[in-house]
Amino acid sequence: MNDKIINIEHHQIDMRYLHTRIIDKKLVEQLRQSIKTYKQLRPVYVIKDQNESNHFILIDGYLRVLACKECGLDTVTAILNEDDEEKAILNVLKSDQQRPFQAIEEGLLLNELANCYGRSMSELAQLIGRDKSWVQRRLVLVRDLPQSILSAVKEGTISAWLAVRILGPLARANEQHSKLLVDYLRKNQVSTRQMSRFFEHYKKSNKNVRENMCRTPELFLSSLSQRDNEQKIRKLIRGPEGQFLDDLSTIAKTIERLLKRSHDVFDPLHSDDYKKCVHMKINQIMTLMKILNERKQNDQRRPQKDNNNSSSTRNGDTSD
């Protein structure tokens, strides 16, 4: 093995693949704290720059280099590998990383190999030991996302999940609305749950409402938060008894829907396995309802306590 450990200064490092990494600010801060306390524990991975002497191309360890810079360290510890640039990138994609790459990062590296070295999807799959569909999914992921969304993901201002599940589909339907939301999310922290609910409401709304939602998302999110707080207060006021009644109402509505569908599904031509499954589920429901009914009857037969007497007894007052 020809790898060797070296110390290199920041100006010697060519960070040409920085655009293929997601800059997770929280992770960089964790690394900064670790390096400040324990020094750099894991070396980064570099190769020689054939075009510039005494310079090195950083293949892996971008967040560690950024953390070392923030710690004020003059040098970075690195493993110098003798592989050429393409092979070094392939090795990173093949290896098990301590910090696993996100799918978008893998897609960006694969896209780099495809563009710079003219590799086909079949060749890439073979070179990294993956099937072609795995490579295709990652390439489609980064090639279909608009540049504004991809940039926001790489900056760490929006999550990859949000980009793929919400902003990407939204951009295909209405690019302007997607841009407005990306601009808002760059400056404001919004949870994944809030954005999921935002998108569900968006899909059901008319053109004017959608426009207002994307131009002033803070108004919708504020009303959403207010509604959640009101629901929590109502739940608190109603207590477990209210929740119990709500659950019973849900069961009643579900059974009503089942009754409406029953004429279509109770067909003698259905398979025996299907009939058996339906039979078991209905028996299960009937058994549970029987237990619930028995519990209700037992509670009704239980004698009620005199609250005033029990209260007096607890306070030690036994006078007539």
C-alpha positions as CSV (number, residue, x, y, z in Angstrom):
1,M,0.0,0.0,0.0
2,N,1.5,3.3,-1.1
3,D,-0.7,5.7,1.0
4,K,1.2,7.9,3.4
5,I,0.3,10.5,6.1
6,I,1.3,14.1,5.4
7,N,0.5,17.5,6.8
8,I,-0.5,20.1,4.3
9,E,-1.4,23.8,4.6
10,H,-4.8,25.2,3.5
11,H,-3.4,27.1,0.5
12,Q,-2.1,23.8,-0.9
13,I,-5.5,22.2,-0.9
14,D,-7.6,22.3,-4.1
15,M,-11.3,21.9,-3.0
16,R,-12.6,21.3,-6.5
17,Y,-15.3,18.8,-5.4
18,L,-16.7,21.1,-2.7
19,H,-19.8,21.5,-4.9
20,T,-20.6,17.8,-4.5
21,R,-21.0,18.1,-0.7
22,I,-23.8,19.2,1.5
23,I,-22.3,21.7,4.0
24,D,-24.1,20.6,7.2
25,K,-23.4,23.5,9.5
26,K,-24.3,21.5,12.7
27,L,-21.9,18.7,11.7
28,V,-19.1,21.2,10.9
29,E,-19.6,22.7,14.4
30,Q,-19.5,19.3,16.0
31,L,-16.2,18.5,14.2
32,R,-14.9,21.9,15.2
33,Q,-15.6,21.2,18.9
34,S,-14.0,17.7,18.5
35,I,-10.9,19.0,16.8
36,K,-10.5,21.9,19.3
37,T,-10.7,19.3,22.2
38,Y,-8.9,16.3,20.7
39,K,-7.1,17.6,17.6
40,Q,-7.8,16.1,14.2
41,L,-8.4,12.4,14.7
42,R,-9.1,11.3,11.2
43,P,-7.0,12.4,8.2
44,V,-8.6,13.7,5.0
45,Y,-8.1,12.0,1.7
46,V,-6.0,13.7,-1.0
47,I,-4.2,13.0,-4.3
48,K,-1.4,15.0,-6.0
49,D,-2.4,17.7,-8.3
50,Q,-0.6,16.8,-11.6
51,N,-1.0,20.3,-12.9
52,E,0.5,22.2,-10.0
53,S,3.5,21.1,-7.9
54,N,3.1,20.9,-4.2
55,H,-0.6,21.1,-4.4
56,F,-3.2,18.4,-3.6
57,I,-6.7,17.7,-4.7
58,L,-9.1,17.0,-1.8
59,I,-11.2,13.9,-2.6
60,D,-12.9,13.3,0.8
61,G,-13.0,15.2,4.1
62,Y,-14.4,18.6,3.1
63,L,-16.2,19.2,6.4
64,R,-13.1,18.3,8.4
65,V,-11.1,20.8,6.4
66,L,-13.7,23.5,7.0
67,A,-13.7,22.6,10.7
68,C,-9.9,22.8,10.9
69,K,-10.1,26.3,9.3
70,E,-12.6,27.4,11.8
71,C,-10.3,26.1,14.6
72,G,-7.5,28.3,13.2
73,L,-5.2,25.3,12.4
74,D,-2.6,26.1,9.8
75,T,-2.3,22.5,8.6
76,V,-4.5,19.6,7.9
77,T,-3.5,15.9,8.3
78,A,-4.1,13.9,5.2
79,I,-3.7,10.5,3.6
80,L,-1.9,10.9,0.3
81,N,-3.1,8.4,-2.2
82,E,-1.2,7.6,-5.5
83,D,-4.4,6.8,-7.5
84,D,-5.4,9.1,-10.4
85,E,-8.4,11.5,-9.9
86,E,-11.1,9.3,-11.4
87,K,-10.1,6.2,-9.5
88,A,-9.9,8.2,-6.3
89,I,-13.5,9.4,-6.7
90,L,-14.6,5.9,-7.5
91,N,-12.9,4.6,-4.4
92,V,-14.8,7.1,-2.3
93,L,-18.1,6.0,-3.8
94,K,-17.3,2.3,-3.2
95,S,-16.0,2.6,0.4
96,D,-18.0,2.6,3.6
97,Q,-17.7,6.2,5.0
98,Q,-17.9,7.0,8.7
99,R,-20.3,9.8,7.6
100,P,-22.4,8.1,4.9
101,F,-23.0,10.2,1.8
102,Q,-26.5,11.5,1.2
103,A,-28.1,10.3,-2.0
104,I,-27.7,13.8,-3.5
105,E,-24.0,13.8,-2.7
106,E,-23.6,10.4,-4.4
107,G,-25.6,11.8,-7.4
108,L,-23.3,14.8,-7.7
109,L,-20.2,12.7,-7.6
110,L,-21.6,10.3,-10.2
111,N,-22.6,13.3,-12.4
112,E,-19.1,14.6,-12.2
113,L,-17.7,11.3,-13.3
114,A,-20.2,11.1,-16.2
115,N,-19.5,14.6,-17.4
116,C,-15.7,14.7,-16.9
117,Y,-14.8,11.2,-17.9
118,G,-17.7,10.3,-20.3
119,R,-18.8,7.3,-18.2
120,S,-22.1,5.8,-19.0
121,M,-24.5,4.6,-16.3
122,S,-23.6,1.0,-17.0
123,E,-19.9,1.7,-16.6
124,L,-20.4,3.7,-13.4
125,A,-22.5,0.9,-11.9
126,Q,-19.9,-1.7,-12.8
127,L,-17.0,0.4,-11.5
128,I,-18.6,1.0,-8.0
129,G,-20.3,-2.4,-7.7
130,R,-23.9,-1.1,-7.8
131,D,-26.7,-1.9,-10.1
132,K,-27.6,0.4,-13.0
133,S,-31.0,1.5,-11.4
134,W,-29.2,2.7,-8.3
135,V,-26.9,4.9,-10.4
136,Q,-29.8,6.1,-12.5
137,R,-31.9,7.1,-9.5
138,R,-29.1,9.3,-8.1
139,L,-28.3,10.9,-11.4
140,V,-32.0,11.7,-12.0
141,L,-32.1,13.1,-8.5
142,V,-29.5,15.8,-9.2
143,R,-30.3,16.4,-12.9
144,D,-34.0,17.0,-12.3
145,L,-33.6,19.4,-9.4
146,P,-33.5,23.1,-10.4
147,Q,-30.1,24.8,-9.7
148,S,-31.6,27.1,-7.1
149,I,-32.9,24.2,-5.0
150,L,-29.7,22.1,-5.5
151,S,-27.6,25.1,-4.3
152,A,-29.8,25.6,-1.2
153,V,-29.3,21.9,-0.4
154,K,-25.5,22.1,-0.8
155,E,-25.4,25.2,1.4
156,G,-27.3,23.3,4.1
157,T,-30.1,25.8,4.2
158,I,-32.8,23.2,3.2
159,S,-32.8,19.4,3.7
160,A,-32.4,16.9,0.9
161,W,-35.8,15.4,1.9
162,L,-37.5,18.7,1.5
163,A,-35.8,19.3,-1.9
164,V,-36.8,15.9,-3.3
165,R,-40.3,15.4,-1.8
166,I,-41.7,19.0,-1.9
167,L,-39.6,21.6,-3.7
168,G,-38.7,19.4,-6.7
169,P,-42.3,18.4,-7.5
170,L,-43.4,22.0,-6.9
171,A,-40.8,23.4,-9.3
172,R,-42.1,21.0,-12.0
173,A,-45.6,22.3,-11.5
174,N,-44.8,26.0,-10.9
175,E,-41.1,27.1,-10.9
176,Q,-41.9,30.6,-9.7
177,H,-43.7,29.3,-6.6
178,S,-40.7,27.0,-5.9
179,K,-38.3,29.9,-6.1
180,L,-40.4,32.0,-3.7
181,L,-40.4,29.1,-1.2
182,V,-36.6,28.5,-1.5
183,D,-35.9,32.2,-0.9
184,Y,-38.1,32.1,2.2
185,L,-36.5,28.8,3.5
186,R,-33.0,30.3,3.1
187,K,-33.9,32.9,5.7
188,N,-36.3,31.1,8.0
189,Q,-36.2,27.8,9.8
190,V,-39.3,25.6,9.1
191,S,-39.8,22.0,10.2
192,T,-40.3,19.2,7.8
193,R,-43.7,18.5,9.3
194,Q,-44.8,22.1,8.7
195,M,-43.6,22.0,5.1
196,S,-45.4,18.7,4.5
197,R,-48.7,20.2,5.8
198,F,-48.0,23.4,3.7
199,F,-47.6,21.3,0.6
200,E,-50.7,19.2,1.3
201,H,-52.8,22.3,1.7
202,Y,-51.2,23.8,-1.5
203,K,-52.2,20.8,-3.6
204,K,-55.9,21.2,-2.5
205,S,-56.0,25.0,-3.0
206,N,-57.1,27.1,-6.0
207,K,-54.7,29.4,-8.0
208,N,-55.2,32.5,-5.9
209,V,-54.7,30.7,-2.6
210,R,-51.5,29.0,-3.9
211,E,-50.1,32.4,-5.0
212,N,-50.8,33.9,-1.6
213,M,-49.3,30.9,0.2
214,C,-46.0,31.1,-1.7
215,R,-45.7,34.9,-1.5
216,T,-46.4,35.1,2.2
217,P,-45.7,31.6,3.6
218,E,-45.2,33.1,7.1
219,L,-49.0,33.9,7.3
220,F,-50.0,30.4,6.5
221,L,-47.4,28.9,8.9
222,S,-48.5,31.3,11.6
223,S,-52.2,30.3,11.2
224,L,-51.2,26.6,11.2
225,S,-49.3,27.1,14.5
226,Q,-52.3,29.0,16.0
227,R,-54.7,26.2,14.9
228,D,-52.4,23.6,16.5
229,N,-52.3,25.5,19.7
230,E,-56.1,25.9,19.7
231,Q,-56.5,22.1,19.2
232,K,-54.1,21.4,22.1
233,I,-56.2,23.7,24.3
234,R,-59.5,22.0,23.2
235,K,-57.9,18.6,23.9
236,L,-56.8,19.7,27.3
237,I,-60.2,21.1,28.2
238,R,-62.1,18.0,27.0
239,G,-59.7,15.6,28.6
240,P,-59.5,11.8,28.0
241,E,-63.3,11.6,28.0
242,G,-63.5,13.8,24.9
243,Q,-60.8,11.9,23.1
244,F,-62.6,8.6,23.9
245,L,-65.8,10.0,22.3
246,D,-63.8,11.2,19.2
247,D,-62.3,7.7,18.8
248,L,-65.8,6.1,19.1
249,S,-67.1,8.5,16.4
250,T,-64.2,7.6,14.1
251,I,-64.9,3.9,14.6
252,A,-68.6,4.4,13.8
253,K,-67.8,6.4,10.6
254,T,-65.4,3.7,9.5
255,I,-68.0,1.0,10.0
256,E,-70.5,3.0,8.1
257,R,-68.0,3.2,5.1
258,L,-67.5,-0.6,5.4
259,L,-71.2,-1.2,5.2
260,K,-71.5,0.9,2.0
261,R,-68.7,-1.2,0.4
262,S,-69.8,-4.5,1.7
263,H,-72.1,-5.3,-1.2
264,D,-69.2,-5.0,-3.6
265,V,-66.6,-7.1,-1.6
266,F,-68.8,-9.9,-0.2
267,D,-68.7,-11.8,-3.5
268,P,-68.7,-15.6,-3.5
269,L,-66.2,-15.6,-6.3
270,H,-63.5,-14.1,-4.1
271,S,-60.6,-16.4,-3.2
272,D,-60.7,-18.4,0.0
273,D,-57.7,-16.6,1.3
274,Y,-59.5,-13.2,0.9
275,K,-62.7,-14.5,2.5
276,K,-60.7,-16.0,5.4
277,C,-58.8,-12.7,6.0
278,V,-62.1,-10.7,6.0
279,H,-63.7,-13.2,8.4
280,M,-60.7,-13.0,10.8
281,K,-60.7,-9.2,10.8
282,I,-64.5,-8.9,11.5
283,N,-64.2,-11.4,14.3
284,Q,-61.3,-9.5,15.8
285,I,-63.4,-6.2,15.7
286,M,-66.4,-8.0,17.3
287,T,-64.3,-9.5,20.0
288,L,-62.7,-6.1,20.9
289,M,-66.1,-4.4,20.9
290,K,-67.5,-7.1,23.2
291,I,-64.7,-6.5,25.6
292,L,-65.3,-2.8,25.5
293,N,-69.0,-3.2,26.1
294,E,-68.4,-5.6,29.1
295,R,-66.0,-3.0,30.6
296,K,-68.6,-0.3,30.2
297,Q,-71.3,-2.5,31.9
298,N,-68.9,-3.4,34.8
299,D,-68.1,0.3,35.3
300,Q,-71.9,1.1,35.3
301,R,-72.6,-1.6,38.0
302,R,-69.8,-0.3,40.2
303,P,-71.2,1.7,43.2
304,Q,-70.6,5.4,43.0
305,K,-68.5,6.9,45.8
306,D,-69.8,9.7,47.9
307,N,-67.3,12.4,47.0
308,N,-68.1,14.5,50.0
309,N,-67.7,11.6,52.5
310,S,-64.5,10.3,50.9
311,S,-63.1,13.8,50.9
312,S,-63.9,14.3,54.6
313,T,-62.4,10.9,55.5
314,R,-59.1,11.8,53.7
315,N,-59.0,15.0,55.7
316,G,-59.4,13.1,59.0
317,D,-63.0,14.5,59.7
318,T,-65.1,11.6,61.0
319,S,-67.6,13.7,63.0
320,D,-71.4,13.1,62.5
